[in-house]
């Protein structure tokens, strides 16, 4: 029997300078090749994971916002799907944009979803506690040692106030982003509801 829980989607995350240190390709290779590297790191950052810098075919820092819905998932993930390395999927209907992805080695208590200024959706979480140091926020240092992130550009017609996120069996994340039915073309061309005069 499957279980599904609804996750909170926050819209008030104003942490300054987070993800300010980029995860470079050579750093990722060293991280995954270290002796005794936790298996969680391989699951979270390994090829095919939603949080992998290599998910989109070439190295792409997951802390940079990616315009996910500008691309067809079948085309972009063709090689990974053929080799059985990923089950990440995204698509859109007339009503909503949808993202589905397994969260290997992550767990439901760690996942956080923030929407920044209605333009970027951020999926992140902490894998291990940061040691006390100069900074209190794990996201402003070598964040990949402590957590994970994937930042996605929201489509222009996304209704960010009604985004919903669900976790099924503690493993599969599904995010539904409703499309604004009043949106048409550019922000200057939004369809206005007619005013009813009395």
Secondary structure as UniProt FT lines:
FT   STRAND          4..7
FT   STRAND          9..10
FT   TURN            16..19
FT   HELIX           25..33
FT   TURN            35..36
FT   HELIX           39..45
FT   TURN            47..48
FT   TURN            50..51
FT   TURN            53..56
FT   TURN            62..63
FT   STRAND          65..66
FT   HELIX           68..70
FT   HELIX           73..76
FT   HELIX           78..82
FT   TURN            83..84
FT   STRAND          89..92
FT   STRAND          96..102
FT   TURN            104..106
FT   TURN            108..110
FT   STRAND          112..116
FT   TURN            117..119
FT   STRAND          120..126
FT   HELIX           138..140
FT   HELIX           143..145
FT   STRAND          147..153
FT   TURN            156..157
FT   HELIX           160..162
FT   STRAND          164..168
FT   TURN            169..171
FT   STRAND          172..179
FT   TURN            181..182
FT   HELIX           187..189
//
